[in-house]
Amino acid sequence: MRFFTEQTTAIRYKGFLLLQEKNKSWLVRPERSPMLLLPFRTEACSLIEVKRILDCKISEVEEMIKAA
């Protein structure tokens, strides 16, 4: 009998955890509270694309904070 353990890729990036899922999509969530950006999932894409998406969302949040 074999038991397969599945490894999950977890990467820390700018205060967020990037967790790769089985279907090659990514779950992005903050490491700590308070959360300025809610957790989200991406389509199947590369790590570079996930970082680009996250950077874009972070800059949008920072612009909203400056405007307030």
WOLIN-V99697 format. One record per backbone hydrogen bond with DSSP energy under -1.0 kcal/mol. NH is the residue of the N-H (numbers start at 0). CO is the residue of the C=O. Records with the same first field share a line. If there is no record, write none. Layout:
BEGIN
NH->CO + CO
END
This chain:
BEGIN
10->17
12->15
15->12
16->28
17->10
18->26
19->8
20->24
23->20
26->18
27->39
28->16
30->14
39->27
41->25
44->23
49->45
50->46
51->47
52->48
53->49
54->50
55->51
56->52
57->53
58->54
59->55
60->56
61->57
62->58
63->59
64->60
65->61
66->62
67->63
END
